[in-house]
């Protein structure tokens, strides 16, 4: 299956345009998509995952605009054609 990817990080300029499409096996999760991105782009891996391989607490993800926190978090299963957005922490006041 193919999904589209958008990364809201300032370091996305370190990536080439190939990051925008991922081919994954059926049944892939948000976590496995993020793992594949980290495998392709080591600079992103350190920003997405901590030293134990867990998604960093300040990282958020959306599938087709819906927050994974209201689904199965990073174990949410993706389907062909989904749009995965990976977002940095948002601050302000």
Secondary structure, 3 states (H helix, E strand, C coil): CEEEEEECCHHHHHCCHHHHEEECCCCCEHHHHHHHHHHHCHHHHHHHECCCCCECCCCEEEECCEEHHHCCHHHCECCCCCEEEEECCCCCC
